[in-house]
Amino acid sequence: MNLISILIGLFALVWAFVAFLPLLGWMYWFILPVAVVGLAIGALSSHRGGRNLNLVVLVVGALRLMIGHGIF
């Protein structure tokens, strides 16, 4: 379960780097649900790595959405 969570987190993280560019902040609306799924799968695991990776993606994505008012 942890490996699946890490893979989902890495997928979301790669797209989060792309969405961090100006005018692509709207992509976080699609990235955050993917990170939530990874977080849920990571919560089922006994290890913490995947869960923590998805938490970082969620926090960065939520902050980016707040700074850009959900669009930018």
PyMOL Python script that loads the backbone (N, CA, C, O; Angstrom):
from pymol import cmd

cmd.read_pdbstr("""\
ATOM      1  N   MET A   1       0.816  -1.188   0.000  1.00  0.00           N
ATOM      2  CA  MET A   1       0.000   0.000   0.000  1.00  0.00           C
ATOM      3  C   MET A   1       0.867   1.263   0.000  1.00  0.00           C
ATOM      4  O   MET A   1       0.535   2.260  -0.641  1.00  0.00           O
ATOM      5  N   ASN A   2       1.977   1.199   0.728  1.00  0.00           N
ATOM      6  CA  ASN A   2       2.848   2.372   0.797  1.00  0.00           C
ATOM      7  C   ASN A   2       3.465   2.676  -0.565  1.00  0.00           C
ATOM      8  O   ASN A   2       3.587   3.841  -0.945  1.00  0.00           O
ATOM      9  N   LEU A   3       3.851   1.638  -1.299  1.00  0.00           N
ATOM     10  CA  LEU A   3       4.442   1.839  -2.621  1.00  0.00           C
ATOM     11  C   LEU A   3       3.425   2.463  -3.585  1.00  0.00           C
ATOM     12  O   LEU A   3       3.778   3.350  -4.362  1.00  0.00           O
ATOM     13  N   ILE A   4       2.200   2.019  -3.542  1.00  0.00           N
ATOM     14  CA  ILE A   4       1.151   2.595  -4.390  1.00  0.00           C
ATOM     15  C   ILE A   4       0.934   4.056  -4.023  1.00  0.00           C
ATOM     16  O   ILE A   4       0.780   4.906  -4.901  1.00  0.00           O
ATOM     17  N   SER A   5       0.920   4.345  -2.737  1.00  0.00           N
ATOM     18  CA  SER A   5       0.743   5.723  -2.277  1.00  0.00           C
ATOM     19  C   SER A   5       1.899   6.611  -2.722  1.00  0.00           C
ATOM     20  O   SER A   5       1.687   7.759  -3.114  1.00  0.00           O
ATOM     21  N   ILE A   6       3.102   6.093  -2.664  1.00  0.00           N
ATOM     22  CA  ILE A   6       4.266   6.866  -3.113  1.00  0.00           C
ATOM     23  C   ILE A   6       4.188   7.127  -4.615  1.00  0.00           C
ATOM     24  O   ILE A   6       4.492   8.232  -5.064  1.00  0.00           O
ATOM     25  N   LEU A   7       3.792   6.143  -5.384  1.00  0.00           N
ATOM     26  CA  LEU A   7       3.668   6.327  -6.831  1.00  0.00           C
ATOM     27  C   LEU A   7       2.602   7.367  -7.172  1.00  0.00           C
ATOM     28  O   LEU A   7       2.804   8.201  -8.055  1.00  0.00           O
ATOM     29  N   ILE A   8       1.482   7.319  -6.480  1.00  0.00           N
ATOM     30  CA  ILE A   8       0.439   8.319  -6.698  1.00  0.00           C
ATOM     31  C   ILE A   8       0.949   9.695  -6.285  1.00  0.00           C
ATOM     32  O   ILE A   8       0.692  10.685  -6.972  1.00  0.00           O
ATOM     33  N   GLY A   9       1.666   9.763  -5.174  1.00  0.00           N
ATOM     34  CA  GLY A   9       2.229  11.030  -4.707  1.00  0.00           C
ATOM     35  C   GLY A   9       3.248  11.599  -5.674  1.00  0.00           C
ATOM     36  O   GLY A   9       3.271  12.807  -5.907  1.00  0.00           O
ATOM     37  N   LEU A  10       4.086  10.754  -6.238  1.00  0.00           N
ATOM     38  CA  LEU A  10       5.071  11.225  -7.217  1.00  0.00           C
ATOM     39  C   LEU A  10       4.394  11.725  -8.491  1.00  0.00           C
ATOM     40  O   LEU A  10       4.818  12.721  -9.076  1.00  0.00           O
ATOM     41  N   PHE A  11       3.343  11.030  -8.915  1.00  0.00           N
ATOM     42  CA  PHE A  11       2.577  11.477 -10.075  1.00  0.00           C
ATOM     43  C   PHE A  11       1.982  12.863  -9.817  1.00  0.00           C
ATOM     44  O   PHE A  11       2.073  13.754 -10.662  1.00  0.00           O
ATOM     45  N   ALA A  12       1.376  13.033  -8.646  1.00  0.00           N
ATOM     46  CA  ALA A  12       0.782  14.327  -8.300  1.00  0.00           C
ATOM     47  C   ALA A  12       1.863  15.400  -8.138  1.00  0.00           C
ATOM     48  O   ALA A  12       1.643  16.557  -8.496  1.00  0.00           O
ATOM     49  N   LEU A  13       3.021  15.026  -7.604  1.00  0.00           N
ATOM     50  CA  LEU A  13       4.096  15.985  -7.395  1.00  0.00           C
ATOM     51  C   LEU A  13       4.664  16.493  -8.722  1.00  0.00           C
ATOM     52  O   LEU A  13       4.958  17.681  -8.858  1.00  0.00           O
ATOM     53  N   VAL A  14       4.815  15.609  -9.682  1.00  0.00           N
ATOM     54  CA  VAL A  14       5.308  16.025 -10.998  1.00  0.00           C
ATOM     55  C   VAL A  14       4.348  17.031 -11.613  1.00  0.00           C
ATOM     56  O   VAL A  14       4.777  18.061 -12.132  1.00  0.00           O
ATOM     57  N   TRP A  15       3.060  16.742 -11.560  1.00  0.00           N
ATOM     58  CA  TRP A  15       2.077  17.677 -12.118  1.00  0.00           C
ATOM     59  C   TRP A  15       1.982  18.952 -11.293  1.00  0.00           C
ATOM     60  O   TRP A  15       1.652  20.012 -11.824  1.00  0.00           O
ATOM     61  N   ALA A  16       2.270  18.856  -9.992  1.00  0.00           N
ATOM     62  CA  ALA A  16       2.267  20.061  -9.151  1.00  0.00           C
ATOM     63  C   ALA A  16       3.414  20.992  -9.552  1.00  0.00           C
ATOM     64  O   ALA A  16       3.255  22.212  -9.522  1.00  0.00           O
ATOM     65  N   PHE A  17       4.564  20.429  -9.925  1.00  0.00           N
ATOM     66  CA  PHE A  17       5.658  21.270 -10.398  1.00  0.00           C
ATOM     67  C   PHE A  17       5.272  21.989 -11.679  1.00  0.00           C
ATOM     68  O   PHE A  17       5.603  23.161 -11.857  1.00  0.00           O
ATOM     69  N   VAL A  18       4.580  21.303 -12.566  1.00  0.00           N
ATOM     70  CA  VAL A  18       4.124  21.928 -13.809  1.00  0.00           C
ATOM     71  C   VAL A  18       3.105  23.017 -13.499  1.00  0.00           C
ATOM     72  O   VAL A  18       3.158  24.102 -14.079  1.00  0.00           O
ATOM     73  N   ALA A  19       2.185  22.736 -12.592  1.00  0.00           N
ATOM     74  CA  ALA A  19       1.119  23.680 -12.263  1.00  0.00           C
ATOM     75  C   ALA A  19       1.633  24.873 -11.465  1.00  0.00           C
ATOM     76  O   ALA A  19       0.912  25.858 -11.306  1.00  0.00           O
ATOM     77  N   PHE A  20       2.845  24.807 -10.966  1.00  0.00           N
ATOM     78  CA  PHE A  20       3.402  25.912 -10.192  1.00  0.00           C
ATOM     79  C   PHE A  20       3.779  27.093 -11.084  1.00  0.00           C
ATOM     80  O   PHE A  20       4.015  28.195 -10.588  1.00  0.00           O
ATOM     81  N   LEU A  21       3.836  26.869 -12.389  1.00  0.00           N
ATOM     82  CA  LEU A  21       4.117  27.959 -13.327  1.00  0.00           C
ATOM     83  C   LEU A  21       2.958  28.947 -13.323  1.00  0.00           C
ATOM     84  O   LEU A  21       1.819  28.565 -13.055  1.00  0.00           O
ATOM     85  N   PRO A  22       3.236  30.204 -13.613  1.00  0.00           N
ATOM     86  CA  PRO A  22       2.158  31.198 -13.650  1.00  0.00           C
ATOM     87  C   PRO A  22       1.057  30.811 -14.643  1.00  0.00           C
ATOM     88  O   PRO A  22       1.328  30.245 -15.702  1.00  0.00           O
ATOM     89  N   LEU A  23      -0.160  31.120 -14.287  1.00  0.00           N
ATOM     90  CA  LEU A  23      -1.367  30.889 -15.076  1.00  0.00           C
ATOM     91  C   LEU A  23      -1.744  29.417 -15.233  1.00  0.00           C
ATOM     92  O   LEU A  23      -2.634  29.100 -16.021  1.00  0.00           O
ATOM     93  N   LEU A  24      -1.100  28.523 -14.513  1.00  0.00           N
ATOM     94  CA  LEU A  24      -1.468  27.113 -14.541  1.00  0.00           C
ATOM     95  C   LEU A  24      -1.952  26.623 -13.179  1.00  0.00           C
ATOM     96  O   LEU A  24      -2.038  25.416 -12.948  1.00  0.00           O
ATOM     97  N   GLY A  25      -2.264  27.538 -12.288  1.00  0.00           N
ATOM     98  CA  GLY A  25      -2.711  27.173 -10.955  1.00  0.00           C
ATOM     99  C   GLY A  25      -4.031  26.429 -10.937  1.00  0.00           C
ATOM    100  O   GLY A  25      -4.319  25.720  -9.973  1.00  0.00           O
ATOM    101  N   TRP A  26      -4.838  26.570 -11.970  1.00  0.00           N
ATOM    102  CA  TRP A  26      -6.117  25.865 -12.050  1.00  0.00           C
ATOM    103  C   TRP A  26      -5.918  24.355 -12.089  1.00  0.00           C
ATOM    104  O   TRP A  26      -6.843  23.603 -11.785  1.00  0.00           O
ATOM    105  N   MET A  27      -4.726  23.905 -12.459  1.00  0.00           N
ATOM    106  CA  MET A  27      -4.456  22.464 -12.516  1.00  0.00           C
ATOM    107  C   MET A  27      -4.506  21.815 -11.145  1.00  0.00           C
ATOM    108  O   MET A  27      -4.717  20.608 -11.034  1.00  0.00           O
ATOM    109  N   TYR A  28      -4.312  22.611 -10.098  1.00  0.00           N
ATOM    110  CA  TYR A  28      -4.358  22.059  -8.742  1.00  0.00           C
ATOM    111  C   TYR A  28      -5.740  21.520  -8.400  1.00  0.00           C
ATOM    112  O   TYR A  28      -5.859  20.667  -7.520  1.00  0.00           O
ATOM    113  N   TRP A  29      -6.786  21.994  -9.070  1.00  0.00           N
ATOM    114  CA  TRP A  29      -8.119  21.447  -8.838  1.00  0.00           C
ATOM    115  C   TRP A  29      -8.185  19.986  -9.259  1.00  0.00           C
ATOM    116  O   TRP A  29      -9.033  19.247  -8.759  1.00  0.00           O
ATOM    117  N   PHE A  30      -7.321  19.552 -10.159  1.00  0.00           N
ATOM    118  CA  PHE A  30      -7.267  18.160 -10.578  1.00  0.00           C
ATOM    119  C   PHE A  30      -6.201  17.377  -9.814  1.00  0.00           C
ATOM    120  O   PHE A  30      -6.317  16.162  -9.658  1.00  0.00           O
ATOM    121  N   ILE A  31      -5.181  18.059  -9.345  1.00  0.00           N
ATOM    122  CA  ILE A  31      -4.085  17.401  -8.636  1.00  0.00           C
ATOM    123  C   ILE A  31      -4.487  17.055  -7.200  1.00  0.00           C
ATOM    124  O   ILE A  31      -4.138  15.982  -6.709  1.00  0.00           O
ATOM    125  N   LEU A  32      -5.204  17.932  -6.533  1.00  0.00           N
ATOM    126  CA  LEU A  32      -5.558  17.710  -5.135  1.00  0.00           C
ATOM    127  C   LEU A  32      -6.398  16.451  -4.914  1.00  0.00           C
ATOM    128  O   LEU A  32      -6.118  15.721  -3.963  1.00  0.00           O
ATOM    129  N   PRO A  33      -7.408  16.153  -5.734  1.00  0.00           N
ATOM    130  CA  PRO A  33      -8.126  14.886  -5.515  1.00  0.00           C
ATOM    131  C   PRO A  33      -7.243  13.651  -5.693  1.00  0.00           C
ATOM    132  O   PRO A  33      -7.435  12.649  -5.005  1.00  0.00           O
ATOM    133  N   VAL A  34      -6.283  13.717  -6.605  1.00  0.00           N
ATOM    134  CA  VAL A  34      -5.355  12.595  -6.783  1.00  0.00           C
ATOM    135  C   VAL A  34      -4.518  12.420  -5.517  1.00  0.00           C
ATOM    136  O   VAL A  34      -4.282  11.297  -5.074  1.00  0.00           O
ATOM    137  N   ALA A  35      -4.072  13.533  -4.938  1.00  0.00           N
ATOM    138  CA  ALA A  35      -3.277  13.464  -3.710  1.00  0.00           C
ATOM    139  C   ALA A  35      -4.119  12.963  -2.533  1.00  0.00           C
ATOM    140  O   ALA A  35      -3.599  12.283  -1.649  1.00  0.00           O
ATOM    141  N   VAL A  36      -5.393  13.287  -2.516  1.00  0.00           N
ATOM    142  CA  VAL A  36      -6.273  12.791  -1.448  1.00  0.00           C
ATOM    143  C   VAL A  36      -6.418  11.273  -1.548  1.00  0.00           C
ATOM    144  O   VAL A  36      -6.421  10.584  -0.528  1.00  0.00           O
ATOM    145  N   VAL A  37      -6.538  10.750  -2.764  1.00  0.00           N
ATOM    146  CA  VAL A  37      -6.612   9.300  -2.950  1.00  0.00           C
ATOM    147  C   VAL A  37      -5.308   8.655  -2.479  1.00  0.00           C
ATOM    148  O   VAL A  37      -5.333   7.628  -1.801  1.00  0.00           O
ATOM    149  N   GLY A  38      -4.173   9.253  -2.835  1.00  0.00           N
ATOM    150  CA  GLY A  38      -2.888   8.739  -2.374  1.00  0.00           C
ATOM    151  C   GLY A  38      -2.756   8.804  -0.865  1.00  0.00           C
ATOM    152  O   GLY A  38      -2.176   7.910  -0.248  1.00  0.00           O
ATOM    153  N   LEU A  39      -3.292   9.860  -0.269  1.00  0.00           N
ATOM    154  CA  LEU A  39      -3.267   9.983   1.186  1.00  0.00           C
ATOM    155  C   LEU A  39      -4.107   8.897   1.841  1.00  0.00           C
ATOM    156  O   LEU A  39      -3.699   8.319   2.849  1.00  0.00           O
ATOM    157  N   ALA A  40      -5.272   8.616   1.280  1.00  0.00           N
ATOM    158  CA  ALA A  40      -6.132   7.569   1.834  1.00  0.00           C
ATOM    159  C   ALA A  40      -5.469   6.196   1.737  1.00  0.00           C
ATOM    160  O   ALA A  40      -5.541   5.399   2.671  1.00  0.00           O
ATOM    161  N   ILE A  41      -4.829   5.928   0.611  1.00  0.00           N
ATOM    162  CA  ILE A  41      -4.133   4.644   0.466  1.00  0.00           C
ATOM    163  C   ILE A  41      -2.930   4.590   1.399  1.00  0.00           C
ATOM    164  O   ILE A  41      -2.640   3.541   1.975  1.00  0.00           O
ATOM    165  N   GLY A  42      -2.229   5.711   1.553  1.00  0.00           N
ATOM    166  CA  GLY A  42      -1.086   5.757   2.471  1.00  0.00           C
ATOM    167  C   GLY A  42      -1.497   5.606   3.922  1.00  0.00           C
ATOM    168  O   GLY A  42      -0.725   5.100   4.737  1.00  0.00           O
ATOM    169  N   ALA A  43      -2.704   6.039   4.256  1.00  0.00           N
ATOM    170  CA  ALA A  43      -3.186   5.896   5.629  1.00  0.00           C
ATOM    171  C   ALA A  43      -3.461   4.438   5.974  1.00  0.00           C
ATOM    172  O   ALA A  43      -3.433   4.063   7.146  1.00  0.00           O
ATOM    173  N   LEU A  44      -3.725   3.619   4.971  1.00  0.00           N
ATOM    174  CA  LEU A  44      -3.967   2.195   5.202  1.00  0.00           C
ATOM    175  C   LEU A  44      -2.673   1.413   5.411  1.00  0.00           C
ATOM    176  O   LEU A  44      -2.704   0.272   5.873  1.00  0.00           O
ATOM    177  N   SER A  45      -1.545   2.018   5.075  1.00  0.00           N
ATOM    178  CA  SER A  45      -0.256   1.354   5.188  1.00  0.00           C
ATOM    179  C   SER A  45       0.329   1.541   6.587  1.00  0.00           C
ATOM    180  O   SER A  45      -0.016   2.483   7.301  1.00  0.00           O
ATOM    181  N   SER A  46       1.206   0.639   6.954  1.00  0.00           N
ATOM    182  CA  SER A  46       1.867   0.770   8.253  1.00  0.00           C
ATOM    183  C   SER A  46       3.053   1.732   8.186  1.00  0.00           C
ATOM    184  O   SER A  46       3.542   2.182   9.222  1.00  0.00           O
ATOM    185  N   HIS A  47       3.517   2.049   6.985  1.00  0.00           N
ATOM    186  CA  HIS A  47       4.620   2.989   6.811  1.00  0.00           C
ATOM    187  C   HIS A  47       4.066   4.388   6.579  1.00  0.00           C
ATOM    188  O   HIS A  47       2.896   4.542   6.228  1.00  0.00           O
ATOM    189  N   ARG A  48       4.892   5.399   6.770  1.00  0.00           N
ATOM    190  CA  ARG A  48       4.429   6.782   6.702  1.00  0.00           C
ATOM    191  C   ARG A  48       4.890   7.551   5.473  1.00  0.00           C
ATOM    192  O   ARG A  48       4.419   8.666   5.251  1.00  0.00           O
ATOM    193  N   GLY A  49       5.772   7.011   4.682  1.00  0.00           N
ATOM    194  CA  GLY A  49       6.373   7.747   3.576  1.00  0.00           C
ATOM    195  C   GLY A  49       5.379   8.223   2.535  1.00  0.00           C
ATOM    196  O   GLY A  49       5.392   9.397   2.166  1.00  0.00           O
ATOM    197  N   GLY A  50       4.526   7.345   2.058  1.00  0.00           N
ATOM    198  CA  GLY A  50       3.548   7.717   1.053  1.00  0.00           C
ATOM    199  C   GLY A  50       2.537   8.718   1.574  1.00  0.00           C
ATOM    200  O   GLY A  50       2.154   9.658   0.877  1.00  0.00           O
ATOM    201  N   ARG A  51       2.113   8.504   2.804  1.00  0.00           N
ATOM    202  CA  ARG A  51       1.155   9.435   3.413  1.00  0.00           C
ATOM    203  C   ARG A  51       1.755  10.823   3.536  1.00  0.00           C
ATOM    204  O   ARG A  51       1.094  11.815   3.229  1.00  0.00           O
ATOM    205  N   ASN A  52       2.993  10.904   3.980  1.00  0.00           N
ATOM    206  CA  ASN A  52       3.645  12.197   4.160  1.00  0.00           C
ATOM    207  C   ASN A  52       3.880  12.902   2.826  1.00  0.00           C
ATOM    208  O   ASN A  52       3.729  14.121   2.740  1.00  0.00           O
ATOM    209  N   LEU A  53       4.245  12.159   1.797  1.00  0.00           N
ATOM    210  CA  LEU A  53       4.445  12.747   0.477  1.00  0.00           C
ATOM    211  C   LEU A  53       3.148  13.366  -0.036  1.00  0.00           C
ATOM    212  O   LEU A  53       3.155  14.478  -0.563  1.00  0.00           O
ATOM    213  N   ASN A  54       2.056  12.660   0.114  1.00  0.00           N
ATOM    214  CA  ASN A  54       0.776  13.179  -0.348  1.00  0.00           C
ATOM    215  C   ASN A  54       0.313  14.365   0.503  1.00  0.00           C
ATOM    216  O   ASN A  54      -0.344  15.272  -0.008  1.00  0.00           O
ATOM    217  N   LEU A  55       0.646  14.364   1.777  1.00  0.00           N
ATOM    218  CA  LEU A  55       0.325  15.519   2.623  1.00  0.00           C
ATOM    219  C   LEU A  55       1.069  16.767   2.156  1.00  0.00           C
ATOM    220  O   LEU A  55       0.507  17.861   2.145  1.00  0.00           O
ATOM    221  N   VAL A  56       2.325  16.603   1.772  1.00  0.00           N
ATOM    222  CA  VAL A  56       3.106  17.738   1.275  1.00  0.00           C
ATOM    223  C   VAL A  56       2.493  18.281  -0.011  1.00  0.00           C
ATOM    224  O   VAL A  56       2.373  19.495  -0.179  1.00  0.00           O
ATOM    225  N   VAL A  57       2.107  17.386  -0.918  1.00  0.00           N
ATOM    226  CA  VAL A  57       1.477  17.826  -2.166  1.00  0.00           C
ATOM    227  C   VAL A  57       0.169  18.554  -1.874  1.00  0.00           C
ATOM    228  O   VAL A  57      -0.130  19.571  -2.500  1.00  0.00           O
ATOM    229  N   LEU A  58      -0.612  18.039  -0.927  1.00  0.00           N
ATOM    230  CA  LEU A  58      -1.871  18.686  -0.573  1.00  0.00           C
ATOM    231  C   LEU A  58      -1.659  20.073   0.020  1.00  0.00           C
ATOM    232  O   LEU A  58      -2.365  21.014  -0.342  1.00  0.00           O
ATOM    233  N   VAL A  59      -0.707  20.209   0.917  1.00  0.00           N
ATOM    234  CA  VAL A  59      -0.460  21.505   1.551  1.00  0.00           C
ATOM    235  C   VAL A  59       0.043  22.522   0.528  1.00  0.00           C
ATOM    236  O   VAL A  59      -0.435  23.656   0.487  1.00  0.00           O
ATOM    237  N   VAL A  60       1.001  22.118  -0.293  1.00  0.00           N
ATOM    238  CA  VAL A  60       1.528  23.035  -1.307  1.00  0.00           C
ATOM    239  C   VAL A  60       0.424  23.413  -2.294  1.00  0.00           C
ATOM    240  O   VAL A  60       0.299  24.580  -2.666  1.00  0.00           O
ATOM    241  N   GLY A  61      -0.366  22.446  -2.715  1.00  0.00           N
ATOM    242  CA  GLY A  61      -1.445  22.725  -3.650  1.00  0.00           C
ATOM    243  C   GLY A  61      -2.508  23.637  -3.060  1.00  0.00           C
ATOM    244  O   GLY A  61      -2.994  24.540  -3.741  1.00  0.00           O
ATOM    245  N   ALA A  62      -2.874  23.416  -1.813  1.00  0.00           N
ATOM    246  CA  ALA A  62      -3.882  24.261  -1.173  1.00  0.00           C
ATOM    247  C   ALA A  62      -3.361  25.684  -0.999  1.00  0.00           C
ATOM    248  O   ALA A  62      -4.096  26.646  -1.222  1.00  0.00           O
ATOM    249  N   LEU A  63      -2.103  25.824  -0.604  1.00  0.00           N
ATOM    250  CA  LEU A  63      -1.528  27.164  -0.472  1.00  0.00           C
ATOM    251  C   LEU A  63      -1.463  27.867  -1.818  1.00  0.00           C
ATOM    252  O   LEU A  63      -1.740  29.062  -1.917  1.00  0.00           O
ATOM    253  N   ARG A  64      -1.101  27.126  -2.846  1.00  0.00           N
ATOM    254  CA  ARG A  64      -1.029  27.730  -4.194  1.00  0.00           C
ATOM    255  C   ARG A  64      -2.406  28.163  -4.669  1.00  0.00           C
ATOM    256  O   ARG A  64      -2.539  29.208  -5.307  1.00  0.00           O
ATOM    257  N   LEU A  65      -3.421  27.384  -4.373  1.00  0.00           N
ATOM    258  CA  LEU A  65      -4.776  27.761  -4.754  1.00  0.00           C
ATOM    259  C   LEU A  65      -5.231  29.002  -3.976  1.00  0.00           C
ATOM    260  O   LEU A  65      -5.895  29.875  -4.534  1.00  0.00           O
ATOM    261  N   MET A  66      -4.880  29.077  -2.705  1.00  0.00           N
ATOM    262  CA  MET A  66      -5.267  30.257  -1.915  1.00  0.00           C
ATOM    263  C   MET A  66      -4.556  31.509  -2.413  1.00  0.00           C
ATOM    264  O   MET A  66      -5.161  32.579  -2.491  1.00  0.00           O
ATOM    265  N   ILE A  67      -3.281  31.382  -2.749  1.00  0.00           N
ATOM    266  CA  ILE A  67      -2.535  32.544  -3.241  1.00  0.00           C
ATOM    267  C   ILE A  67      -3.094  33.004  -4.587  1.00  0.00           C
ATOM    268  O   ILE A  67      -3.217  34.205  -4.825  1.00  0.00           O
ATOM    269  N   GLY A  68      -3.427  32.075  -5.458  1.00  0.00           N
ATOM    270  CA  GLY A  68      -3.928  32.422  -6.782  1.00  0.00           C
ATOM    271  C   GLY A  68      -5.425  32.566  -6.856  1.00  0.00           C
ATOM    272  O   GLY A  68      -5.974  32.691  -7.950  1.00  0.00           O
ATOM    273  N   HIS A  69      -6.110  32.552  -5.719  1.00  0.00           N
ATOM    274  CA  HIS A  69      -7.564  32.705  -5.656  1.00  0.00           C
ATOM    275  C   HIS A  69      -8.285  31.626  -6.449  1.00  0.00           C
ATOM    276  O   HIS A  69      -9.371  31.868  -6.976  1.00  0.00           O
ATOM    277  N   GLY A  70      -7.697  30.439  -6.541  1.00  0.00           N
ATOM    278  CA  GLY A  70      -8.330  29.308  -7.168  1.00  0.00           C
ATOM    279  C   GLY A  70      -8.246  29.257  -8.679  1.00  0.00           C
ATOM    280  O   GLY A  70      -8.731  28.309  -9.295  1.00  0.00           O
ATOM    281  N   ILE A  71      -7.642  30.256  -9.279  1.00  0.00           N
ATOM    282  CA  ILE A  71      -7.597  30.295 -10.748  1.00  0.00           C
ATOM    283  C   ILE A  71      -6.161  30.349 -11.261  1.00  0.00           C
ATOM    284  O   ILE A  71      -5.779  29.550 -12.115  1.00  0.00           O
ATOM    285  N   PHE A  72      -5.380  31.265 -10.757  1.00  0.00           N
ATOM    286  CA  PHE A  72      -4.042  31.511 -11.287  1.00  0.00           C
ATOM    287  C   PHE A  72      -3.065  30.624 -10.600  1.00  0.00           C
ATOM    288  O   PHE A  72      -1.872  30.672 -10.899  1.00  0.00           O
TER     289      PHE A  72
END
""", "prot")
cmd.dss("prot")
cmd.show_as("cartoon", "prot")
cmd.util.cbc("prot")
cmd.orient("prot")
